[in-house]
Amino acid sequence: MDNLYFDKDVNLDSITNLKIFVIGYGNQGKAHAHNLRDSGLNVVVGLRDGSPSAKLAYEDGFDCMDISAGVMECDIISILIPDQCMAEVFKTEIIEYLSPGKILIFAHGYNIHFKEILPPPFVDVGMVAPSGPGHAVRKEFLDGNGVPTLFAVHQDFSGKTKQLILEYSKAIGGTRICCFQSTFKEETETDLYGEQISLTGIIPMIINESFKVLLEAGYSPTVSWFVSFYEVKNIADLISKIGINDFYKAVSETAEYGGLRQADKLIDDKFKNEMKSALDFIQTGKFHQNWKNESRTGYPKLKAMRKNLKDSPINEITNKMLKILEQNKSNES
Ligand SMILES: NC(=O)c1ccc[n+]([C@@H]2O[C@H](COP(=O)([O-])OP(=O)(O)OC[C@H]3O[C@@H](n4cnc5c(N)ncnc54)[C@H](OP(=O)(O)O)[C@@H]3O)[C@@H](O)[C@H]2O)c1
């Protein structure tokens, strides 16, 4: 496949003499900063005034700088703070300190794609988005592996953007396993869709609802929890390891037949149309506007949905069972 890149395809020639400014020392920021430094690169961490993360970053041996000062001083500016506050930080602490030849790196295309951030034409803009959380980016790197990483070029002022972001991807461990090329549009729209349909939409909430159905039918919370919640991890691991087709070969024929028959009924045309309208809602920018309004008005719907979920009966039994299982695991070792 021609848009996949591995360690053998990339060296670190261009990035080695550049100074990298990692803004944010959270989930992704901390992992990128450590991996880049372990790859022999020159890394400075950018934090806001009074940041609670400053102590940790210093203890971890990083030089820290104010955001605007670091933007002026460094060549590569990797913006790894929450997407919701990125546009404001960009407006107040980044844009006026940029100069020709700098490269901005994002780990998600949201703010660029929805034009919340409009970089000046004289900088390069790229994306390096690991397909996993920061702790996995760090752990895999330490284990000699990497997390598959999407990369994309939005603006190529220097003519070297693709090379530089591939080198950055290599330095955080991405090309050890697989780097794949995309665009800001594709990454943003598919990322939102993937979240809203499977990852944060259906999977957690089907666990919650399936548990409630068993509970309301009079089954014991413990037994209902094991089938609705606990077994999901083993199934998810198995699907990830061997694929959907072989997964069905690995379960009993009763499970295969019952599951496929029921899925046909549940995932009907109405459901498929809902998935298509979710994608349309994202592609037309309506989700972005909806989310912006939600944030401007103090997150009323999010707060109501959080409250609803907090009151769900699955929480109490989950806390109890996870504690019991964890205690017994440590007792064994
Ligand atoms: N989380 C993931 O698994 C994941 C995966 C792939 C891509 N991404 C992308 O990676 C980027 C970073 O996400 P993340 O999850 O790593 O973020 P995060 O952990 O929530 O970021 C926390 C860091 O951002 C800083 N920060 C928060 N608000 C700030 C503000 N107003 N001004 C300056 N700094 C601020 C925090 O500063 P303090 O230390 O001062 O509190 C902290 O250092 C996002 O674009 C996200 O979409 C995330």
The ligand as an SDF file (V2000), in Angstrom:
LIG
                    3D

 48 52  0  0  0  0  0  0  0  0999 V2000
   -6.3910   11.9420   24.4110 N   0  0  0  0  0  0  0  0  0  0  0  0
   -6.1390   11.1200   23.3930 C   0  0  0  0  0  0  0  0  0  0  0  0
   -6.1710    9.9160   23.5290 O   0  0  0  0  0  0  0  0  0  0  0  0
   -5.8010   11.7000   22.0470 C   0  0  0  0  0  0  0  0  0  0  0  0
   -5.4760   10.8240   20.9960 C   0  0  0  0  0  0  0  0  0  0  0  0
   -5.0940   11.3680   19.7670 C   0  0  0  0  0  0  0  0  0  0  0  0
   -5.0960   12.7460   19.6000 C   0  0  0  0  0  0  0  0  0  0  0  0
   -5.4620   13.5670   20.6440 N   0  0  0  0  0  0  0  0  0  0  0  0
   -5.3950   15.0110   20.4330 C   0  0  0  0  0  0  0  0  0  0  0  0
   -4.2710   15.5090   21.1500 O   0  0  0  0  0  0  0  0  0  0  0  0
   -4.5080   16.8670   21.5460 C   0  0  0  0  0  0  0  0  0  0  0  0
   -4.2700   16.9970   23.0320 C   0  0  0  0  0  0  0  0  0  0  0  0
   -5.2200   16.1900   23.7030 O   0  0  0  0  0  0  0  0  0  0  0  0
   -4.9110   15.6120   25.1630 P   0  0  0  0  0  0  0  0  0  0  0  0
   -5.9640   14.5980   25.4580 O   0  0  0  0  0  0  0  0  0  0  0  0
   -3.4680   15.2470   25.2490 O   0  0  0  0  0  0  0  0  0  0  0  0
   -5.1560   16.9350   26.0350 O   0  0  0  0  0  0  0  0  0  0  0  0
   -5.0850   17.0450   27.6140 P   0  0  0  0  0  0  0  0  0  0  0  0
   -4.4060   15.8750   28.2360 O   0  0  0  0  0  0  0  0  0  0  0  0
   -6.4490   17.3670   28.1350 O   0  0  0  0  0  0  0  0  0  0  0  0
   -4.1690   18.3570   27.7600 O   0  0  0  0  0  0  0  0  0  0  0  0
   -3.7840   18.7540   29.0170 C   0  0  0  0  0  0  0  0  0  0  0  0
   -2.7140   19.8010   28.8840 C   0  0  0  0  0  0  0  0  0  0  0  0
   -3.2590   20.9570   28.2370 O   0  0  0  0  0  0  0  0  0  0  0  0
   -2.9910   22.0930   29.0410 C   0  0  0  0  0  0  0  0  0  0  0  0
   -4.0620   23.0810   28.9300 N   0  0  0  0  0  0  0  0  0  0  0  0
   -5.3800   22.9160   29.1970 C   0  0  0  0  0  0  0  0  0  0  0  0
   -6.0420   24.0640   28.9980 N   0  0  0  0  0  0  0  0  0  0  0  0
   -5.1090   24.9870   28.6330 C   0  0  0  0  0  0  0  0  0  0  0  0
   -5.1630   26.3640   28.3040 C   0  0  0  0  0  0  0  0  0  0  0  0
   -6.3280   27.0310   28.3050 N   0  0  0  0  0  0  0  0  0  0  0  0
   -4.0150   26.9930   27.9870 N   0  0  0  0  0  0  0  0  0  0  0  0
   -2.8380   26.3320   27.9720 C   0  0  0  0  0  0  0  0  0  0  0  0
   -2.7110   25.0260   28.2770 N   0  0  0  0  0  0  0  0  0  0  0  0
   -3.8380   24.3630   28.5980 C   0  0  0  0  0  0  0  0  0  0  0  0
   -2.9520   21.5460   30.4320 C   0  0  0  0  0  0  0  0  0  0  0  0
   -2.2600   22.5010   31.1810 O   0  0  0  0  0  0  0  0  0  0  0  0
   -2.0850   22.4070   32.7670 P   0  0  0  0  0  0  0  0  0  0  0  0
   -1.0610   21.3630   32.9380 O   0  0  0  0  0  0  0  0  0  0  0  0
   -1.6230   23.7860   33.0940 O   0  0  0  0  0  0  0  0  0  0  0  0
   -3.4160   22.0470   33.3390 O   0  0  0  0  0  0  0  0  0  0  0  0
   -2.2230   20.2390   30.2500 C   0  0  0  0  0  0  0  0  0  0  0  0
   -0.8240   20.4050   30.2510 O   0  0  0  0  0  0  0  0  0  0  0  0
   -5.9290   17.1880   21.1250 C   0  0  0  0  0  0  0  0  0  0  0  0
   -5.9080   17.8150   19.8720 O   0  0  0  0  0  0  0  0  0  0  0  0
   -6.5680   15.8120   20.9900 C   0  0  0  0  0  0  0  0  0  0  0  0
   -7.6790   15.7560   20.0990 O   0  0  0  0  0  0  0  0  0  0  0  0
   -5.7780   13.0800   21.8570 C   0  0  0  0  0  0  0  0  0  0  0  0
  1  2  1  0
  2  3  2  0
  2  4  1  0
  4  5  1  0
  4 48  2  0
  5  6  2  0
  6  7  1  0
  7  8  2  0
  8  9  1  0
  8 48  1  0
  9 10  1  0
  9 46  1  0
 10 11  1  0
 11 12  1  0
 11 44  1  0
 12 13  1  0
 13 14  1  0
 14 15  2  0
 14 16  1  0
 14 17  1  0
 17 18  1  0
 18 19  2  0
 18 20  1  0
 18 21  1  0
 21 22  1  0
 22 23  1  0
 23 24  1  0
 23 42  1  0
 24 25  1  0
 25 26  1  0
 25 36  1  0
 26 27  1  0
 26 35  1  0
 27 28  2  0
 28 29  1  0
 29 30  1  0
 29 35  2  0
 30 31  1  0
 30 32  2  0
 32 33  1  0
 33 34  2  0
 34 35  1  0
 36 37  1  0
 36 42  1  0
 37 38  1  0
 38 39  2  0
 38 40  1  0
 38 41  1  0
 42 43  1  0
 44 45  1  0
 44 46  1  0
 46 47  1  0
M  CHG  2   8   1  16  -1
M  END
$$$$
